[in-house]
Amino acid sequence: MKILIIEDEPEIADDIKQYFMSNGIQCEKAKNYREAIERINMYSYDCILLDLKLPDGEGFEILKELKTLQKEEGIIIVSAQEALESRIKGLNLGADDYVTKPFHISELFARTLSVIRRKKFLGYNVVSFNEITIDIFDKSVRVNSTLLDMTKTEIELLLYLIANQNRVLSKSAIAEYLSGDLADMLDSYDFVYTHIKNLKKKIALAGGGEYIKTVYGTGYKWQDG
């Protein structure tokens, strides 16, 4: 999973990033309106944590841009504004939740996972696809009754593929999802092929179906049959 933290206070942004990454969530940051608009136009995220007051613009304008772009990210407003009008305006513009500062990071983390589950997996903690079962909280994968020995990256890749079933995902999109900012500095996306190969092998050895299809010259997609 990958989130974008739009926050102009470095200490708050760093605290959120540190906590989320320690719990296996890939994080990127934008410290102002310009950086935020640049990132949401270039990349996709599972959830965006959005401060309303930025030094060069308002978070409400970012919500409008996300709606214009028809982006599918979950959005949580994280703001010091407690006014009911701000809450209503944010939710009407497409935000999924509203957290008032100061907040407990553990609660923000729980709300973020809840939004992602609602947006991508209909609110379920356990994602199932035929004989494959993924427990999002436990970070475990079973094929039929067999528990697979999976890395965090492989589980994130599996969830990403299933969430985008029947959609062709380019190698660059997968690399950016798994590596975030680091993807732009990579000379090749060979590590994507390695993760795909390992994931296919582990599922097959446990008796699972061959759902990962290679789209030659483009990337991969998850497809039943």
MDAnalysis code that builds the backbone (N, CA, C; Angstrom):
import MDAnalysis as mda
import numpy as np

u = mda.Universe.empty(675, n_residues=225, atom_resindex=np.repeat(np.arange(225), 3), trajectory=True)
u.add_TopologyAttr("name", ["N", "CA", "C"] * 225)
u.add_TopologyAttr("resid", np.arange(1, 226))
u.add_TopologyAttr("resname", ["MET", "LYS", "ILE", "LEU", "ILE", "ILE", "GLU", "ASP", "GLU", "PRO", "GLU", "ILE", "ALA", "ASP", "ASP", "ILE", "LYS", "GLN", "TYR", "PHE", "MET", "SER", "ASN", "GLY", "ILE", "GLN", "CYS", "GLU", "LYS", "ALA", "LYS", "ASN", "TYR", "ARG", "GLU", "ALA", "ILE", "GLU", "ARG", "ILE", "ASN", "MET", "TYR", "SER", "TYR", "ASP", "CYS", "ILE", "LEU", "LEU", "ASP", "LEU", "LYS", "LEU", "PRO", "ASP", "GLY", "GLU", "GLY", "PHE", "GLU", "ILE", "LEU", "LYS", "GLU", "LEU", "LYS", "THR", "LEU", "GLN", "LYS", "GLU", "GLU", "GLY", "ILE", "ILE", "ILE", "VAL", "SER", "ALA", "GLN", "GLU", "ALA", "LEU", "GLU", "SER", "ARG", "ILE", "LYS", "GLY", "LEU", "ASN", "LEU", "GLY", "ALA", "ASP", "ASP", "TYR", "VAL", "THR", "LYS", "PRO", "PHE", "HIS", "ILE", "SER", "GLU", "LEU", "PHE", "ALA", "ARG", "THR", "LEU", "SER", "VAL", "ILE", "ARG", "ARG", "LYS", "LYS", "PHE", "LEU", "GLY", "TYR", "ASN", "VAL", "VAL", "SER", "PHE", "ASN", "GLU", "ILE", "THR", "ILE", "ASP", "ILE", "PHE", "ASP", "LYS", "SER", "VAL", "ARG", "VAL", "ASN", "SER", "THR", "LEU", "LEU", "ASP", "MET", "THR", "LYS", "THR", "GLU", "ILE", "GLU", "LEU", "LEU", "LEU", "TYR", "LEU", "ILE", "ALA", "ASN", "GLN", "ASN", "ARG", "VAL", "LEU", "SER", "LYS", "SER", "ALA", "ILE", "ALA", "GLU", "TYR", "LEU", "SER", "GLY", "ASP", "LEU", "ALA", "ASP", "MET", "LEU", "ASP", "SER", "TYR", "ASP", "PHE", "VAL", "TYR", "THR", "HIS", "ILE", "LYS", "ASN", "LEU", "LYS", "LYS", "LYS", "ILE", "ALA", "LEU", "ALA", "GLY", "GLY", "GLY", "GLU", "TYR", "ILE", "LYS", "THR", "VAL", "TYR", "GLY", "THR", "GLY", "TYR", "LYS", "TRP", "GLN", "ASP", "GLY"])
u.atoms.positions = np.array([
    [0.838, -1.176, 0.000],
    [0.000, 0.000, 0.000],
    [0.886, 1.244, 0.000],
    [0.375, 2.315, -0.600],
    [1.169, 3.533, -0.702],
    [0.274, 4.743, -0.462],
    [0.759, 5.672, 0.373],
    [-0.010, 6.869, 0.646],
    [0.807, 8.113, 0.333],
    [0.091, 9.217, 0.147],
    [0.722, 10.517, -0.039],
    [0.336, 11.397, 1.142],
    [1.343, 11.975, 1.802],
    [1.121, 12.872, 2.935],
    [1.312, 14.299, 2.443],
    [0.228, 15.053, 2.372],
    [0.301, 16.461, 1.966],
    [0.235, 17.300, 3.237],
    [1.385, 17.768, 3.682],
    [1.483, 18.426, 4.987],
    [2.682, 19.370, 4.982],
    [2.458, 20.642, 5.378],
    [3.551, 21.613, 5.330],
    [4.352, 21.679, 6.617],
    [3.894, 21.001, 7.670],
    [4.654, 20.966, 8.914],
    [5.553, 19.718, 8.905],
    [6.888, 19.905, 8.732],
    [7.810, 18.770, 8.576],
    [7.739, 17.755, 9.706],
    [7.599, 18.230, 10.940],
    [7.597, 17.310, 12.078],
    [6.385, 16.381, 12.035],
    [5.226, 16.927, 11.701],
    [4.016, 16.107, 11.609],
    [4.146, 15.110, 10.465],
    [4.597, 15.600, 9.305],
    [4.742, 14.724, 8.137],
    [5.731, 13.596, 8.420],
    [6.850, 13.923, 9.060],
    [7.870, 12.907, 9.353],
    [7.364, 11.878, 10.363],
    [6.610, 12.343, 11.374],
    [6.069, 11.418, 12.370],
    [5.091, 10.430, 11.730],
    [4.235, 10.950, 10.860],
    [3.277, 10.084, 10.169],
    [4.019, 9.077, 9.292],
    [4.982, 9.577, 8.527],
    [5.729, 8.697, 7.621],
    [6.455, 7.603, 8.383],
    [7.102, 7.977, 9.467],
    [7.860, 6.993, 10.247],
    [6.942, 5.905, 10.806],
    [5.801, 6.312, 11.352],
    [4.871, 5.334, 11.937],
    [4.289, 4.427, 10.860],
    [3.856, 5.010, 9.759],
    [3.230, 4.217, 8.701],
    [4.238, 3.255, 8.070],
    [5.454, 3.735, 7.812],
    [6.450, 2.868, 7.179],
    [6.876, 1.748, 8.112],
    [6.880, 1.991, 9.423],
    [7.204, 0.930, 10.379],
    [6.130, -0.152, 10.388],
    [4.965, 0.190, 9.859],
    [3.867, -0.775, 9.748],
    [3.659, -1.255, 8.306],
    [4.687, -1.090, 7.479],
    [4.670, -1.671, 6.151],
    [3.973, -0.875, 5.079],
    [3.728, 0.423, 5.302],
    [3.053, 1.261, 4.316],
    [4.068, 2.173, 3.635],
    [4.106, 2.144, 2.313],
    [4.985, 3.023, 1.555],
    [4.438, 4.452, 1.619],
    [5.312, 5.417, 1.887],
    [4.859, 6.805, 2.052],
    [5.666, 7.760, 1.182],
    [4.972, 8.774, 0.641],
    [5.611, 9.892, -0.030],
    [5.046, 11.176, 0.562],
    [5.801, 12.279, 0.447],
    [5.376, 13.532, 1.051],
    [5.333, 14.660, 0.024],
    [4.422, 15.590, 0.261],
    [4.377, 16.844, -0.493],
    [4.176, 17.949, 0.535],
    [5.049, 18.965, 0.506],
    [5.011, 19.983, 1.566],
    [4.215, 21.226, 1.186],
    [3.729, 21.272, -0.066],
    [2.943, 22.435, -0.472],
    [1.981, 22.062, -1.605],
    [1.189, 23.013, -2.013],
    [0.170, 22.803, -3.046],
    [0.812, 22.376, -4.369],
    [1.886, 23.081, -4.765],
    [2.524, 22.791, -6.054],
    [3.028, 21.356, -6.120],
    [3.735, 20.918, -5.076],
    [4.250, 19.544, -5.061],
    [3.108, 18.534, -5.051],
    [2.046, 18.838, -4.313],
    [0.906, 17.918, -4.230],
    [0.252, 17.725, -5.598],
    [0.008, 18.840, -6.304],
    [-0.617, 18.756, -7.626],
    [0.277, 17.981, -8.589],
    [1.573, 18.216, -8.506],
    [2.526, 17.512, -9.369],
    [2.468, 16.006, -9.131],
    [2.417, 15.605, -7.861],
    [2.419, 14.180, -7.535],
    [1.108, 13.499, -7.930],
    [-0.025, 14.127, -7.653],
    [-1.292, 13.454, -7.969],
    [-1.521, 13.365, -9.472],
    [-0.859, 14.242, -10.235],
    [-0.950, 14.139, -11.689],
    [-0.032, 13.066, -12.251],
    [1.055, 12.787, -11.551],
    [2.045, 11.830, -12.048],
    [1.850, 10.419, -11.514],
    [1.341, 10.294, -10.271],
    [1.313, 8.995, -9.615],
    [-0.070, 8.669, -9.065],
    [-0.232, 7.408, -8.672],
    [-1.464, 6.951, -8.035],
    [-1.137, 6.444, -6.635],
    [-2.092, 6.592, -5.737],
    [-1.903, 6.200, -4.338],
    [-3.121, 5.423, -3.850],
    [-2.946, 4.709, -2.747],
    [-4.086, 4.051, -2.122],
    [-4.881, 5.038, -1.286],
    [-4.176, 5.992, -0.678],
    [-4.854, 6.982, 0.163],
    [-4.009, 8.252, 0.215],
    [-4.686, 9.394, 0.330],
    [-4.018, 10.686, 0.459],
    [-4.428, 11.315, 1.778],
    [-3.435, 11.730, 2.579],
    [-3.680, 12.461, 3.814],
    [-3.467, 13.937, 3.514],
    [-4.522, 14.728, 3.629],
    [-4.521, 16.082, 3.086],
    [-4.743, 17.149, 4.152],
    [-3.744, 18.014, 4.315],
    [-3.909, 19.194, 5.160],
    [-4.611, 20.273, 4.332],
    [-5.521, 21.004, 4.945],
    [-6.288, 22.013, 4.204],
    [-5.522, 23.313, 4.009],
    [-4.691, 23.678, 4.968],
    [-3.964, 24.937, 4.881],
    [-2.525, 24.695, 4.462],
    [-2.214, 25.112, 3.240],
    [-0.863, 24.958, 2.703],
    [-0.305, 26.340, 2.397],
    [1.019, 26.499, 2.378],
    [1.596, 27.840, 2.209],
    [1.276, 28.505, 0.875],
    [0.970, 27.717, -0.150],
    [0.730, 28.296, -1.469],
    [-0.622, 27.896, -2.061],
    [-1.540, 27.448, -1.217],
    [-2.853, 27.073, -1.737],
    [-3.687, 26.377, -0.683],
    [-4.902, 25.985, -1.076],
    [-5.819, 25.336, -0.151],
    [-6.051, 23.885, -0.532],
    [-6.223, 23.055, 0.503],
    [-6.501, 21.648, 0.270],
    [-7.790, 21.417, -0.479],
    [-8.768, 22.317, -0.308],
    [-10.030, 22.165, -1.020],
    [-9.812, 22.167, -2.536],
    [-8.842, 22.974, -3.005],
    [-8.542, 23.016, -4.443],
    [-7.931, 21.697, -4.914],
    [-7.178, 21.050, -4.030],
    [-6.617, 19.742, -4.370],
    [-7.737, 18.711, -4.491],
    [-8.716, 18.788, -3.603],
    [-9.881, 17.894, -3.701],
    [-10.591, 18.084, -5.037],
    [-10.742, 19.328, -5.467],
    [-11.384, 19.604, -6.753],
    [-10.573, 19.028, -7.908],
    [-9.244, 19.143, -7.813],
    [-8.371, 18.604, -8.868],
    [-8.474, 17.078, -8.925],
    [-8.525, 16.432, -7.767],
    [-8.667, 14.973, -7.729],
    [-9.980, 14.541, -8.372],
    [-11.045, 15.302, -8.130],
    [-12.340, 14.983, -8.725],
    [-12.297, 15.179, -10.240],
    [-11.642, 16.259, -10.685],
    [-11.515, 16.530, -12.122],
    [-10.749, 15.415, -12.827],
    [-9.706, 14.932, -12.169],
    [-8.872, 13.868, -12.736],
    [-9.528, 12.493, -12.615],
    [-10.658, 12.421, -11.903],
    [-11.367, 11.157, -11.657],
    [-10.456, 10.128, -10.995],
    [-9.656, 10.607, -10.033],
    [-8.755, 9.725, -9.303],
    [-9.557, 8.880, -8.315],
    [-9.033, 7.684, -8.008],
    [-9.755, 6.732, -7.171],
    [-9.153, 6.595, -5.768],
    [-8.194, 7.448, -5.430],
    [-7.573, 7.363, -4.117],
    [-8.565, 7.638, -2.989],
    [-8.370, 6.970, -1.854],
    [-9.073, 7.370, -0.660],
    [-8.472, 8.685, -0.171],
    [-9.279, 9.530, 0.456],
    [-8.793, 10.843, 0.891],
    [-9.222, 11.086, 2.336],
    [-8.249, 11.381, 3.191],
    [-8.536, 11.748, 4.574],
    [-8.009, 13.159, 4.802],
    [-8.887, 14.078, 5.159],
    [-8.464, 15.426, 5.513],
    [-7.907, 15.392, 6.933],
    [-6.706, 15.933, 7.099],
    [-6.075, 16.030, 8.413],
    [-5.832, 17.518, 8.659],
    [-6.672, 18.137, 9.489],
    [-6.657, 19.588, 9.567],
    [-6.902, 20.095, 10.988],
    [-6.402, 21.311, 11.253],
    [-6.667, 21.969, 12.532],
    [-8.018, 22.671, 12.523],
    [-8.653, 22.749, 11.349],
    [-9.955, 23.403, 11.247],
    [-11.041, 22.477, 11.790],
    [-11.694, 22.914, 12.856],
    [-12.709, 22.085, 13.490],
    [-14.128, 22.466, 13.072],
    [-14.283, 23.534, 12.321],
    [-15.615, 24.025, 11.972],
    [-16.405, 22.982, 11.191],
    [-17.678, 22.866, 11.533],
    [-18.557, 21.919, 10.847],
    [-18.619, 22.218, 9.350],
    [-18.558, 23.504, 8.993],
    [-18.623, 23.891, 7.584],
    [-17.465, 23.295, 6.787],
    [-16.282, 23.276, 7.408],
    [-15.103, 22.708, 6.728],
    [-15.263, 21.212, 6.524],
    [-15.790, 20.534, 7.544],
    [-16.018, 19.095, 7.425],
    [-16.998, 18.801, 6.286],
    [-18.099, 19.497, 6.285],
    [-19.128, 19.257, 5.278],
    [-18.594, 19.563, 3.881],
    [-17.878, 20.686, 3.748],
    [-17.327, 21.051, 2.442],
    [-16.348, 19.986, 1.948],
    [-15.468, 19.530, 2.837],
    [-14.492, 18.520, 2.449],
    [-15.140, 17.218, 2.022],
    [-16.124, 16.755, 2.791],
    [-16.805, 15.500, 2.464],
    [-17.605, 15.638, 1.170],
    [-18.211, 16.813, 0.957],
    [-18.970, 17.032, -0.275],
    [-18.066, 17.076, -1.502],
    [-16.801, 17.454, -1.301],
    [-15.849, 17.496, -2.411],
    [-15.173, 16.154, -2.656],
    [-15.537, 15.134, -1.865],
    [-15.023, 13.796, -2.145],
    [-14.140, 13.168, -1.098],
    [-13.865, 13.870, 0.014],
    [-13.055, 13.268, 1.076],
    [-13.811, 12.109, 1.720],
    [-13.074, 11.093, 2.161],
    [-13.680, 9.912, 2.772],
    [-13.732, 9.994, 4.283],
    [-12.887, 10.845, 4.880],
    [-12.853, 10.966, 6.333],
    [-12.227, 12.303, 6.680],
    [-12.391, 12.711, 7.942],
    [-11.886, 14.006, 8.401],
    [-11.327, 13.827, 9.807],
    [-10.035, 14.105, 9.979],
    [-9.370, 13.963, 11.278],
    [-8.879, 15.339, 11.712],
    [-9.199, 15.710, 12.941],
    [-8.825, 17.024, 13.452],
    [-7.508, 16.950, 14.235],
    [-6.626, 17.904, 13.995],
    [-5.383, 18.024, 14.753],
    [-5.687, 18.627, 16.119],
    [-4.969, 18.222, 17.181],
    [-3.976, 17.133, 17.219],
    [-4.673, 15.776, 17.206],
    [-3.947, 14.744, 16.794],
    [-4.527, 13.412, 16.669],
    [-3.507, 12.376, 17.126],
    [-3.988, 11.181, 17.401],
    [-3.110, 10.052, 17.694],
    [-2.770, 9.360, 16.375],
    [-1.498, 9.172, 16.100],
    [-1.094, 8.588, 14.821],
    [-1.651, 7.174, 14.664],
    [-1.759, 6.447, 15.775],
    [-2.314, 5.087, 15.691],
    [-3.756, 5.112, 15.203],
    [-4.520, 6.132, 15.614],
    [-5.898, 6.256, 15.136],
    [-5.926, 6.634, 13.661],
    [-5.045, 7.558, 13.265],
    [-4.960, 7.943, 11.854],
    [-4.599, 6.739, 11.000],
    [-3.681, 5.926, 11.483],
    [-3.288, 4.713, 10.758],
    [-4.483, 3.774, 10.589],
    [-5.246, 3.566, 11.667],
    [-6.413, 2.684, 11.608],
    [-7.457, 3.228, 10.637],
    [-7.665, 4.535, 10.662],
    [-8.642, 5.135, 9.745],
    [-8.183, 5.025, 8.294],
    [-6.875, 5.154, 8.094],
    [-6.335, 5.025, 6.735],
    [-6.567, 3.616, 6.193],
    [-6.268, 2.605, 6.997],
    [-6.511, 1.227, 6.570],
    [-7.994, 0.998, 6.289],
    [-8.860, 1.588, 7.115],
    [-10.295, 1.436, 6.936],
    [-10.748, 2.030, 5.607],
    [-10.235, 3.219, 5.276],
    [-10.589, 3.862, 4.011],
    [-10.103, 3.030, 2.831],
    [-8.877, 2.522, 2.920],
    [-8.333, 1.711, 1.826],
    [-9.162, 0.443, 1.639],
    [-9.552, -0.194, 2.742],
    [-10.375, -1.405, 2.629],
    [-11.715, -1.096, 1.970],
    [-12.324, 0.021, 2.355],
    [-13.613, 0.390, 1.772],
    [-13.478, 0.672, 0.283],
    [-12.423, 1.390, -0.089],
    [-12.267, 1.810, -1.483],
    [-11.877, 0.656, -2.399],
    [-10.995, -0.230, -1.898],
    [-10.441, -1.257, -2.777],
    [-11.001, -2.652, -2.533],
    [-11.410, -2.938, -1.293],
    [-11.809, -4.302, -0.967],
    [-13.156, -4.368, -0.263],
    [-14.034, -3.377, -0.543],
    [-15.417, -3.371, -0.048],
    [-15.490, -3.467, 1.471],
    [-14.450, -3.000, 2.151],
    [-14.467, -2.955, 3.600],
    [-13.992, -4.213, 4.307],
    [-13.602, -5.232, 3.548],
    [-13.208, -6.495, 4.174],
    [-11.770, -6.460, 4.678],
    [-11.527, -7.099, 5.825],
    [-10.169, -7.269, 6.340],
    [-9.461, -8.429, 5.645],
    [-10.256, -9.369, 5.141],
    [-9.722, -10.539, 4.442],
    [-10.150, -10.468, 2.981],
    [-9.172, -10.541, 2.097],
    [-9.430, -10.500, 0.656],
    [-9.297, -11.912, 0.102],
    [-10.321, -12.354, -0.612],
    [-10.298, -13.707, -1.180],
    [-10.448, -13.653, -2.691],
    [-9.697, -14.502, -3.358],
    [-9.821, -14.673, -4.800],
    [-9.683, -16.160, -5.089],
    [-10.825, -16.794, -5.383],
    [-10.856, -18.244, -5.563],
    [-10.189, -18.938, -4.366],
    [-9.106, -19.678, -4.599],
    [-8.474, -20.443, -3.518],
    [-7.465, -19.627, -2.709],
    [-7.269, -18.358, -3.074],
    [-6.281, -17.503, -2.414],
    [-6.972, -16.605, -1.393],
    [-6.420, -16.552, -0.179],
    [-6.966, -15.708, 0.886],
    [-5.848, -14.862, 1.480],
    [-6.089, -13.549, 1.564],
    [-5.093, -12.625, 2.114],
    [-5.699, -11.927, 3.320],
    [-5.045, -12.042, 4.456],
    [-5.456, -11.321, 5.647],
    [-4.645, -10.030, 5.705],
    [-5.322, -8.903, 5.490],
    [-4.634, -7.624, 5.390],
    [-3.957, -7.246, 6.702],
    [-4.631, -7.487, 7.823],
    [-4.067, -7.126, 9.120],
    [-2.897, -8.024, 9.499],
    [-3.065, -9.339, 9.344],
    [-2.017, -10.279, 9.720],
    [-0.889, -10.350, 8.698],
    [-1.147, -9.783, 7.503],
    [-0.179, -9.847, 6.402],
    [0.214, -11.297, 6.120],
    [-0.815, -12.119, 5.941],
    [-0.590, -13.531, 5.640],
    [-1.387, -13.927, 4.402],
    [-0.872, -14.911, 3.692],
    [-1.511, -15.400, 2.465],
    [-1.627, -16.913, 2.538],
    [-2.799, -17.418, 2.221],
    [-3.020, -18.863, 2.145],
    [-3.560, -19.228, 0.764],
    [-3.094, -20.349, 0.266],
    [-3.664, -20.959, -0.933],
    [-4.298, -22.254, -0.475],
    [-5.640, -22.321, -0.572],
    [-6.407, -23.374, 0.078],
    [-6.067, -23.322, 1.573],
    [-5.476, -24.338, 2.127],
    [-5.137, -24.312, 3.559],
    [-3.648, -24.115, 3.806],
    [-2.886, -23.886, 2.734],
    [-1.436, -23.768, 2.859],
    [-1.026, -22.321, 3.106],
    [-0.310, -22.074, 4.202],
    [0.203, -20.744, 4.510],
    [1.498, -20.529, 3.728],
    [1.527, -19.473, 2.919],
    [2.703, -19.208, 2.096],
    [3.740, -18.384, 2.865],
    [5.003, -18.625, 2.568],
    [6.097, -17.839, 3.127],
    [6.324, -16.664, 2.190],
    [5.722, -15.518, 2.537],
    [5.721, -14.363, 1.645],
    [6.420, -13.180, 2.290],
    [7.125, -12.397, 1.484],
    [7.696, -11.141, 1.960],
    [6.613, -10.065, 1.938],
    [6.837, -8.967, 2.658],
    [5.884, -7.855, 2.653],
    [5.679, -7.314, 1.236],
    [6.771, -7.235, 0.482],
    [6.682, -6.709, -0.882],
    [5.825, -7.620, -1.750],
    [5.983, -8.930, -1.602],
    [5.180, -9.868, -2.390],
    [3.698, -9.764, -2.035],
    [3.391, -9.557, -0.759],
    [1.982, -9.408, -0.353],
    [1.411, -8.113, -0.923],
    [2.201, -7.036, -0.873],
    [1.738, -5.762, -1.435],
    [1.507, -5.904, -2.941],
    [2.394, -6.602, -3.619],
    [2.247, -6.820, -5.058],
    [1.003, -7.638, -5.353],
    [0.755, -8.678, -4.569],
    [-0.425, -9.517, -4.756],
    [-1.700, -8.698, -4.572],
    [-1.769, -7.883, -3.528],
    [-2.941, -7.040, -3.293],
    [-3.129, -6.034, -4.428],
    [-2.033, -5.477, -4.900],
    [-2.084, -4.499, -5.993],
    [-2.625, -5.139, -7.268],
    [-2.174, -6.343, -7.571],
    [-2.650, -7.037, -8.764],
    [-4.133, -7.372, -8.649],
    [-4.541, -7.911, -7.503],
    [-5.943, -8.301, -7.327],
    [-6.858, -7.077, -7.349],
    [-6.406, -5.982, -6.724],
    [-7.217, -4.757, -6.704],
    [-7.403, -4.188, -8.098],
    [-6.488, -4.528, -9.007],
    [-6.568, -4.046, -10.391],
    [-6.848, -5.190, -11.370],
    [-7.683, -6.133, -10.931],
    [-8.004, -7.310, -11.736],
    [-8.423, -6.928, -13.156],
    [-7.852, -7.646, -14.118],
    [-8.131, -7.486, -15.556],
    [-7.600, -6.177, -16.141],
    [-6.850, -5.426, -15.360],
    [-6.252, -4.187, -15.852],
    [-4.766, -4.418, -16.087],
    [-4.272, -4.027, -17.261],
    [-2.844, -4.184, -17.554],
    [-2.052, -3.142, -16.762],
    [-1.082, -3.618, -15.989],
    [-0.229, -2.743, -15.191],
    [1.171, -2.752, -15.782],
    [1.664, -1.592, -16.146],
    [3.002, -1.517, -16.738],
    [4.057, -1.808, -15.680],
    [5.239, -2.198, -16.145],
    [6.342, -2.452, -15.218],
    [6.692, -1.184, -14.447],
    [6.629, -0.044, -15.108],
    [6.958, 1.211, -14.435],
    [5.928, 1.539, -13.356],
    [4.639, 1.241, -13.612],
    [3.596, 1.496, -12.616],
    [3.793, 0.609, -11.396],
    [4.132, -0.656, -11.627],
    [4.374, -1.580, -10.518],
    [5.611, -1.152, -9.734],
    [6.670, -0.760, -10.449],
    [7.899, -0.318, -9.794],
    [7.633, 0.909, -8.936],
    [6.859, 1.853, -9.459],
    [6.562, 3.081, -8.722],
    [5.704, 2.784, -7.511],
    [4.780, 1.813, -7.646],
    [3.920, 1.451, -6.521],
    [4.726, 0.810, -5.396],
    [5.654, -0.067, -5.762],
    [6.430, -0.789, -4.754],
    [7.568, 0.037, -4.163],
    [8.115, 0.967, -4.955],
    [9.322, 1.674, -4.519],
    [9.124, 3.157, -4.268],
    [8.004, 3.720, -4.709],
    [7.767, 5.139, -4.496],
    [8.779, 6.002, -5.220],
    [9.306, 7.009, -4.489],
    [10.244, 7.955, -5.086],
    [11.473, 7.283, -5.693],
    [11.880, 6.143, -5.138],
    [13.107, 5.488, -5.599],
    [12.983, 4.979, -7.029],
    [11.746, 4.744, -7.496],
    [11.554, 4.181, -8.839],
    [12.145, 5.080, -9.917],
    [12.098, 6.402, -9.697],
    [12.620, 7.334, -10.697],
    [14.137, 7.246, -10.832],
    [14.810, 6.656, -9.851],
    [16.271, 6.580, -9.881],
    [16.782, 5.216, -10.343],
    [15.877, 4.309, -10.651],
    [16.287, 2.968, -11.047],
    [16.663, 2.920, -12.518],
    [17.709, 2.155, -12.811],
    [18.148, 1.997, -14.197],
    [17.263, 1.024, -14.963],
    [16.664, 0.078, -14.251],
    [15.787, -0.900, -14.893],
    [14.733, -1.353, -13.896],
    [13.769, -2.102, -14.415],
    [12.698, -2.626, -13.565],
    [12.818, -4.143, -13.429],
    [14.060, -4.635, -13.430],
    [14.286, -6.072, -13.327],
    [13.724, -6.641, -12.029],
    [13.723, -5.824, -10.970],
    [13.236, -6.321, -9.688],
    [11.741, -6.637, -9.756],
    [11.005, -5.960, -10.661],
    [9.577, -6.256, -10.834],
    [9.412, -7.666, -11.366],
    [10.201, -8.005, -12.375],
    [10.152, -9.358, -12.944],
    [10.473, -10.392, -11.874],
    [11.472, -10.101, -11.030],
    [11.866, -11.043, -9.981],
    [10.723, -11.269, -8.999],
    [10.075, -10.200, -8.565],
    [8.960, -10.334, -7.630],
    [7.781, -11.078, -8.270],
    [7.503, -10.780, -9.519],
    [6.413, -11.469, -10.232],
    [6.718, -12.959, -10.327],
    [7.953, -13.285, -10.699],
    [8.353, -14.693, -10.845],
    [8.227, -15.430, -9.523],
    [8.715, -14.819, -8.444],
    [8.643, -15.460, -7.127],
    [7.203, -15.646, -6.671],
    [6.370, -14.646, -6.922],
    [4.970, -14.722, -6.525],
    [4.248, -15.832, -7.282],
    [4.465, -15.899, -8.581],
    [3.843, -16.958, -9.387],
    [4.290, -18.339, -8.909],
    [5.575, -18.476, -8.608],
    [6.121, -19.764, -8.186],
    [5.515, -20.214, -6.854],
    [5.413, -19.290, -5.892],
    [4.890, -19.651, -4.582],
    [3.417, -20.046, -4.651],
    [2.648, -19.333, -5.458],
    [1.233, -19.667, -5.614],
    [1.076, -21.022, -6.296],
    [1.878, -21.262, -7.332],
    [1.791, -22.523, -8.080],
    [2.187, -23.720, -7.218],
    [3.258, -23.583, -6.432],
    [3.716, -24.687, -5.583],
    [2.678, -25.085, -4.535],
    [1.813, -24.128, -4.158],
    [0.760, -24.417, -3.175],
    [-0.529, -24.885, -3.846],
    [-0.481, -25.057, -5.178],
    [-1.654, -25.555, -5.896],
    [-2.588, -24.476, -6.384],
    [-2.116, -23.240, -6.412],
    [-2.950, -22.133, -6.871],
    [-2.955, -21.996, -8.382],
    [-3.927, -21.234, -8.882],
    [-4.055, -21.033, -10.319],
    [-3.024, -20.063, -10.872],
    [-2.904, -20.066, -12.186],
    [-1.961, -19.170, -12.862],
    [-2.708, -17.899, -13.275],
    [-2.844, -16.980, -12.317],
    [-3.641, -15.785, -12.545],
    [-2.842, -14.599, -13.069],
    [-1.532, -14.620, -12.867],
    [-0.697, -13.511, -13.326],
    [-0.316, -13.736, -14.779],
    [-0.813, -12.867, -15.628],
    [-0.553, -12.995, -17.062],
    [0.454, -11.936, -17.507],
    [1.389, -12.363, -18.345],
    [2.357, -11.429, -18.903],
    [1.794, -10.816, -20.179],
    [1.785, -9.505, -20.242],
    [1.376, -8.790, -21.457],
    [2.667, -8.296, -22.097],
    [3.126, -9.028, -23.081],
    [4.459, -8.806, -23.637],
    [4.640, -7.381, -24.153],
    [5.768, -6.806, -23.734],
    [6.089, -5.450, -24.149],
    [5.403, -4.380, -23.320],
    [4.517, -4.798, -22.416],
    [3.759, -3.814, -21.627],
    [3.921, -4.026, -20.129],
    [3.485, -5.194, -19.624],
    [3.555, -5.435, -18.190],
    [2.826, -6.701, -17.802],
    [1.964, -6.613, -16.786],
    [1.286, -7.791, -16.252],
    [-0.154, -7.448, -15.887],
    [-0.976, -8.493, -15.795],
    [-2.327, -8.292, -15.284],
    [-2.782, -9.547, -14.548],
    [-3.702, -9.347, -13.618],
    [-4.295, -10.442, -12.850],
    [-5.601, -10.807, -13.518],
    [-5.731, -12.065, -13.908],
    [-6.899, -12.483, -14.675],
    [-7.287, -13.899, -14.311],
    [-8.574, -14.115, -14.137],
    [-9.093, -15.445, -13.803],
    [-9.321, -16.216, -15.094],
    [-8.529, -17.261, -15.293],
    [-8.708, -18.102, -16.467],
    [-7.945, -17.595, -17.676],
])
